Amino acid sequence: MPSTPSHKGAACSECKGPLEESVTATCGHTFCRHCLPPPSQMGAQPSGRVLLCPLCKEKEQTETILVPVPLGPLGETYCEEHGEKIYFFCENDAEFLCVFCREGPSHQAHVVGFLDEAIQPYRDRLRSRLEALRTERDEIEDMKSREDQKLQVLLTQIESKKQQVEAAFERLQQELGEHQRLLLARLTELEQQVWKERGEYISKLSEEVTRLGAQVKELEEKSQQPASELLQDVRVNQSRYEMTTFVSPEAISPDLVKKIRDLHRKILTLPEMMRAFSENLVHHLETDTGVVTLDPQTASQSLVLSEDRKSVKYTRRKQNLPDSRLRFEGLPVVLGSPGFSSGRHRWQVEVQLGDGGGCTVGVVGEEVRRKGKQSLSAEEGVWAVILSHQQCWASTSPGTDLPLSEIPRLVGVALDYEAGSLALLDAETQAPIFTFTASFSGKVYPFFAVWKKGSCLTLKG
């Protein structure tokens, strides 16, 4: 009988030691070759070559009862208990089975199938899961690529804005520097003119002082002459030494004084102009011009909102909308989103009024009445202007008539929460419409109302 290599971890059924040159009987017992008795002791019969297993004495009709069987790597393809090749799989216990395990009592009532058949559903599930994972991975990679492209666009825009800011402030610095140089040059020019006129003034006074000094000296000398000499020239010199009134020249010309005063007035207002510019710049930079959209949960049944929630129009046919504590009933009202509880915010509304129609634009407090009888009044938490072809007024208490010559096509809204200011203006001409002063508390929301067929409001920007 050919021998097989020893298999680490397997035990001989006879000596209980590690197998060496193992052979396996058809009954399943495995022995070391040197543990087997001689053929005569195993019950060899010439006629049928029937050999008996030393342990179970089981008769086998075969060419060779004891044959060398390679066990292979135990735990992979061969049964650890019987040393037989794995052919079956028990689905109940999730165990691999050899022929003897399959016939054993512990698996008789279980669902057992051939290994290749049993593994196929698992392979199919794995393939299905694999495809799903691949699809999910590809979708995530695509999403990552798309979002990365969006981020790259945003980063490019931010870099562009940084360059615009730098360029704007560089231009501003250049313009301020140029104005500074012009003012300093004009001041220097005026300074030079002052020095020039001062020199001319001093020169004229010096000449007069010199002339008078010469006359003083001459008269002093004359006064020392003898009477005969002095009387001799009295007629000639009498008119010469008579007192004359000296007309003093102007130290600075009126024209130069006017130039200095004009420039002084301009320079005097510079600090206030710079302060106002700085405040306007801060106000502009701190004002949120984010996107305002219409909140469909608040819209009354007589309003139709566009899909992008930027436009609202009036309809005579009431919409079948789900009831909500947020929804307005009675007035054709819709609120904007988001609400504000701090900061400065701006938005614009395009106004289109149908025949006999009107609209309302402003803000409301979050606690404003939404059901039952409603009032457009600041006392009720509504700060808005009402625009129609018949009358325009502000929702003060009592209301304030607005003498507008025509309905603005584009209304601008500027909210300064901390300052308690709500300003509405014609966004095309920048002409003020009305400004509310209030003490806001809690959130306030953009407020819109529109009525009559053909009337429509559209948020811009």
Secondary structure as GFF3:
##gff-version 3
##sequence-region A 1 461
A	DSSP	beta_strand	22	25	.	.	.	ID=ss1
A	DSSP	beta_strand	30	32	.	.	.	ID=ss2
A	DSSP	three_ten_helix	33	35	.	.	.	ID=ss3
A	DSSP	beta_strand	51	52	.	.	.	ID=ss4
A	DSSP	beta_strand	59	60	.	.	.	ID=ss5
A	DSSP	beta_strand	66	67	.	.	.	ID=ss6
A	DSSP	beta_strand	88	90	.	.	.	ID=ss7
A	DSSP	beta_strand	95	97	.	.	.	ID=ss8
A	DSSP	alpha_helix	99	103	.	.	.	ID=ss9
A	DSSP	three_ten_helix	105	107	.	.	.	ID=ss10
A	DSSP	beta_strand	112	114	.	.	.	ID=ss11
A	DSSP	alpha_helix	115	223	.	.	.	ID=ss12
A	DSSP	alpha_helix	227	232	.	.	.	ID=ss13
A	DSSP	alpha_helix	234	237	.	.	.	ID=ss14
A	DSSP	alpha_helix	254	268	.	.	.	ID=ss15
A	DSSP	alpha_helix	270	286	.	.	.	ID=ss16
A	DSSP	beta_strand	287	288	.	.	.	ID=ss17
A	DSSP	beta_strand	293	294	.	.	.	ID=ss18
A	DSSP	beta_strand	303	305	.	.	.	ID=ss19
A	DSSP	beta_strand	311	314	.	.	.	ID=ss20
A	DSSP	beta_strand	333	337	.	.	.	ID=ss21
A	DSSP	beta_strand	344	352	.	.	.	ID=ss22
A	DSSP	beta_strand	358	365	.	.	.	ID=ss23
A	DSSP	three_ten_helix	378	380	.	.	.	ID=ss24
A	DSSP	beta_strand	382	388	.	.	.	ID=ss25
A	DSSP	beta_strand	393	394	.	.	.	ID=ss26
A	DSSP	beta_strand	400	401	.	.	.	ID=ss27
A	DSSP	beta_strand	410	416	.	.	.	ID=ss28
A	DSSP	beta_strand	421	426	.	.	.	ID=ss29
A	DSSP	beta_strand	432	437	.	.	.	ID=ss30
A	DSSP	beta_strand	444	451	.	.	.	ID=ss31
A	DSSP	beta_strand	456	460	.	.	.	ID=ss32
###
